[in-house]
Amino acid sequence: MSRVFDQAPHNSMNGPDNKNQNLANRYTEHVLATFNKEYVVVGKTRVRSWHAWLIIGLAVGITSGVALVANRSGEFDYAGATESGRKKISVEGDYIVDTPGSVITHVDFNITGSVMVQAENVTFDDVKIICKGTLASPHSTDGLKALGVNRLKLKNMLIRGGCGGAGIFIQGGAEHDLAEGEIIGSEGPAIVLDNVSYSFISGWRTNENRGGIELRNGSHHNQLVASNVLRTRLTSKMNPFFISADSYENQIVRNRNRYPQPDVKSMVDYNPNNLWYHNVCTSAGGFAACAGNKDKKAPKNRGNPDDFKPRIRTVCTGHSFQGYRCEFNDIHIALAKANTGDVLIVDTKPGLPPSWPAITIDKPIWLIGNTRSQKGTYGFTVFFEDIIVKSSGVRLQNLVVKGLFSILADTTLVAVRTSGLKTETETEVED
């Protein structure tokens, strides 16, 4: 059943009150203004302005400090690090997070119920949720559940173990940010957005769940990008990607379904007012569209990306995109044509790294490396020679940068690494 929330979302990525509001204003309202341009060096990263030391100190303090989260008995557990750097928590029943602004990092949950989020502005980073059950008493609920809250952030997540419901179930609220994760073996869909708005889902890989990623019950103005739904259960008739008839103004960009079940449509959308752009699948139903469709007369895209905010653009090299090329093959041209608030999805299928040259970002955009949905043998690292950030409101995600790179104090980093790492590939075979 859908729940309707009277509280209007605010500070969203798209802006519920003004959908043309810039991404930078939407996602950086609560961060510091632009700093002076002198550099400081922290480890292997140069950060502009001495004020950055304060931010770095606060970040370290938050990351390594105490995260108090309540379990269902009302008792609090210390979610700090163990000697191995991770905290292991075993829970019979639900684990409830009801403190606004909680930051939970480096934790492994082994749980018979759900990790329940009941507060605003909660962040999970580098967290594993292992659903625990037995033959006599199998797990019977969602892995992580959030009801009626705003601004939930999930980064670098792993959910597995045969959760009895969805891997992630979010009902209501807005401005959720789900970035980089994997969900394996759930009895329901991997991710469900139920009456959710103005949220961003990027960089997910799901495998052997009964379903894939669903937007339903009036979900609107969400973006789903750079994600891959692998095999669903053999007996499942759930669609790997699904949008209900009452869900609208969502963007589905640069996603993929691999190994679909027979007679099950890979991507289905029952509302004509969503964008399907540069996705890959073998079959589509309703208003969904993709490259690789067995129906050669079916459209590869549906909707005009210029009609949606934020504008999401694709950049790739070689033959990493099945069916046709991305919007740009030159990253410098893509950056030059990008506008404030745009999102650039970048992937590659090169020989040796780095696959992309040094770049300078001088406007508030998001640059996201896609290692989930390339053609065939996927997982090639998006490797840049160097990145220099000269604008506030920039987000870098799932990238490798060789050596030093320069950012501002408010630059958001998600799964960004430095140094000369070799190209990484998944053990998948070419289509």
N, C-alpha and C positions, 0 to 999 in steps of 0.2 A: 504494500500500500504506500502510495506517495504521501510524503509529509510536506506541508507548505509552511514556510517560515516567513513571518511578517517582517523580520528585521532585514532591511535592504543591505546587500553587500556593499562594502566600501573599499577604496584603495585597491581595486581589482586590476588585473592585468589589462582588461579591456575597458573597464570603467562602466559599471552598470548604469550610471546616470548620464554618461556621455561615452558612447562606444568608440568615438574617435579620439579619445584622450590618449596621449602618448604613452607608450610603454614605460619610458623612463619615469614619468610622473607617477604612473600607477604602481610600479614596483620599487621605487626608491624614495618614497615620501618620508619614510622613517629612518633613512640613513643620512650620514653627514653630507654637507654640501661639498663642492669641488675644493680640493686642497691646492696649496701652492705646488709648483712643479719641480722643486728640488727632489733629487732621488736619495733614498736611503737603501741600504742593502740588508736584507734579512735572509740568511742562509744563501740560497741561490736565486732569490727573487728581489728585484729592485722595486721599491715602493716609493712613490712620490710623497714628499712632505713629512716633516718630523712628527706631525700629528698622527701619522700612521702607527707610530710606536704605541700610542695609547690604544688604538683599535686592535693591534696585534696582541697586546697584553691582555685586553679584555677577552679576545677570542680564545686565547690560550687558557685563561682562567675559567671561562665558561665550559670549554671542551673538557678540561681535566677536573672540573669541580664536581660538586655533588648535584645529582639530578634526583629529586625526590619524587617518586611516583607511588601511588597507592595501589595495593592489591585489593581484592574484593572484601577482605576482612577489615579493611581500613588501616592496616598497618603499612608502614613505609619501609621501603628497601633502599639501600644505598646503591645507586647505579654507577658507581665509580669503577676504576680499572682493577682487575686482579693482577697477580704477578705476570701473567701472560699478556696483559694489556686489555683483556676483555672481562666483563662481568657476566657470569652465568646465573640465570634465575629460573628456578623450576616452580611452576604455579599450578595448583589444583583449582580449576575454575577460571574466572576472569582476572585480568590484571588491569586496573583502572588508573588512568592518568587524568586527574581532575585539577591540576594546578596550572593556571594560565602561564604561558611562556616556558613550559618545561622543555629542556633540551636533553635528549636521551641518546647517548653515543656508546658504541663499542659494547653492546649488550647482546647476549644470546638468550632468548626466551624459549623455554621448553614448557608448553602450556596445554592444558586440557580444554580451556575455554578460549576466549578472545582477548587480545590486547585492545582494551576499550579506551577511546579518546573522548573525554567529556569536557574539554577545556579549549579555549582559543589559543592560537599561536604556538602550537606544540610542534616540536621538531624531533624527528628520528633520523639519525645519521649512522651508517655502518651498523645496522641492527639486523639480527636474524630472528625470525619467528618460526619455531619448529612445533607444529601441531602434534600433540601426543594423544594416542588412543590405543585401544587393544581390540582384538576380535570381539570380545564380550562387551566392550564399551568403547566403540569407535568415536573419534572426534566428530562433533555434530554441529559446529558453528563456524563463523568466519575467522580467518587468521587475525586480521586487524579490522576493527570496526569503529567508525566515527559517525556520530549522529548529531546533526544540527550545529556543528561548530564551524568556525571559519579559520582559514590560513593554516591548515595542516601541511607540514612539510615532511616528505619522505625522501631520503637520499641514500643511495647505495644500500638497498634493502635486499634481503633474501628471505622468502617465505616458502616453506616446504613441509613435507611430512604427512600430506594427506588431510588438509583442513576439510572439515565437514561441510562448509559452505563456500563462500567466495574467499579468494586469497586476501583481497582488500575490498571492503564494502564501505562506501561513503554515501551517506544520505543527508541531503541538504547542505546548506552553507556555501561558501564561495572562496575564491582565491587560494585554493589548494594547489600545492606544487609537488608533483610526484616525479622525481628525477632519478633515473638509473636504478634498475632493480631487476630481480628475477623471481618468478613464482612458479612452483612446480607441484603438480599432483593434487590440486584442490578438487573437491567433489562438485563445486559450482564453477562459475566463471572466475577467471583470474582477477579481474578488476571490474567493479561495478560502480558507476557514478549514477546515483538515483536522486533526481531533482537537485542537481549540482550545477553551479554556474561559475563562469569566469575563472576557470581553473586550467592548469597546464600539466599535461602528462607527457613525459619524454623519456626515451631510452629504456624501454622495458622489453624483457624477453620472457615469454611464458611457454611452458612445455608440459604436456600430459595433464592439463586441467580438463575438466568437463566442458568448459567454455572458455572464451577469450576475454575481450574487452567490450563492455556494454555501457552505453549511454542511454538512460531511459527515464520515464516519468518526468518529462519536462526539463531535462538537462539542456542548458543552452550556453552559448558563448564560451565553450571550452575548446582547447586545442589538444589534439593527440598526434604526436609526431615521433618519428624515428624508432618505432617499436615493432616487434616481431612476435606474432603468435605462431608457435610451432604446433606440433601434433596436439589435437584434442583427443579425448577418450574415444576408443573405437566404437563404442555404443552410443556416443553422444550425437544429438541432432542440433546442438547449439551452434550458432554461427560464430566463427572466430572474431569477427568484428560486427557489432550490431548497434543500430540506432533506432529508437522507437519513433512512432509517428508524431508524438507530441514533443519531441526534442529537436531543437532548431539552432541555427547560427553556430554550429560547431564546425571546426576545421579538422579534417583527417588528412594528414600530409606525410608522405614518405614512410608509410608503414608497409608491412608485408605479412602474408600468411603462407607458411610452408607446410607441406604434407597434409592437405585438407582431407577430411573424411569423404567417402563416396556419397554423392547425392546431397551434400550439405554445401550451401553457398558460403564462400569465404567471407564476403563482405556484404552486409545487408543494411539498407537504410530506407525507412518508410516515410521520410520527410524530405521534400525537394529543396529545402532551404538550408542545407548543409554543404560544405565544400569537401570534395574528394579530389585530391591533387597529388599526382606523382606517387601513387600507391602501387603495389604489386600483389596480384592474386590470380587464381585460376578461374574464379567465377564470382559474379556479383549479382545481387538482387535488389529490386526496388530502384532507388535513386543512387545507389553506390556505384562507383566506377574504379577501374584499375587497369594497369598494363598487365599483359600476360593472360588476359581473359580468353578462355577457350572459345567464347563467342567473338569472333573476329570483327563483327559489326558493332559490338558494344563500345560505348565511349571509354576512352582511357581516363578522362577527367570529367568532373561535373562541377559547375559553378565557376565564377570568376574570382581568382584570388585577390584581385584588387578591390573587391567589394567587402573584404573581411579585414578586421583589425584584431591583433597585429598582422601585418603582411608577412607571410612565411614564404621564404625562397629556398630553392634547392641548388646546391653546388656540388659537382662531382667530376671525377676524372675517369678516363678509359671507359670500360664497360661495366662499371659498378651498378648501373641502373638498368634493370631488365626492361627491354622493349623500346627505350628511347633515351636520349640524354636528359640531364637535368636542365634547369633553367639557365645555369651558368656553368662553364667549364674553367673559367678564369676567376680566381678568388679576388684579384684586384678589381676587376670589372664589377663583380658582385658587390664588393664593399663600396665602390664609387656610386653605384646605382641604389644602394640601400638607403632607406629613409629612417628617421628617428623612430625607434620602437620596433623595427623589423627583426625577424628571426631568420637566421641563415642556418640551414641544415647541410652539413658538409660530410661527404664520404669519398672513399677512394678505393681503387683496386690496383695498387702499383707494384713495382718490383721491390726496391729497397727504400727505406725511409731516409730522410724526411720526404714526404710526398707533397708538401705544400711549402711555398717560400716564406720568407719573413714578411710580416704584414704590420700595418699600423691601423688601429681602430680609433677614429676621431669623432664618432657619433654614438649615442646610446643605442646599441643593438645587442642581441644575443647571438653567440656563435656556438653551435652545438655540433659536436662530432657524432656521426651516425655509424656505429659498429654493429647494428642489429639487422638492417634490412637491405644490404647490398645483394647483388645477384650472386647466386651460386655459393662458392666458398666464401663466407663472409667473416667479418670480424677484423678486417684490416684496420690497424690503428690510424687515426687521423693525426698526422705528425707534421708539426710546423717547425720551420727553421728558427723562427723567433716571432713573438707577438709583443707589440708595444701598444699600450692602452693610453690614450690621451683624452678620453671623455669619461665623465661620470655615467652611471647607469648601465655599465657593460656587464654582461654575464658570459663566462667561458665555461663550457661543459664538455666532458668526455674527450679531452684533447691531450696530446703529448707535445711538449715544446722542448726543443733541443737547447740545452744550456740555460743561460739567463734569459728571463723575460721581464718586461716592465709593466706594472699595473698601477692603478690608483687605489687609494685606501678603500673605496667603496665598491671595487670590482668584485663581483660574485664569482667564486670558483667552485665548480662541482665536478669531482672526479678528474681533476687536471693534474698532470704529472710533468716533471722535467727530466732531462738527461736523455742520452742516446739509447733509447730502448728499441729492441728489434721489433719488426712488424709481428703482431700477434694474429693468429687465425683460429677460427673454430674448426672442429673436425667435422665439417659438413661436406657433402659431395656437390659437384657442379650440377645445376639443373640441366 
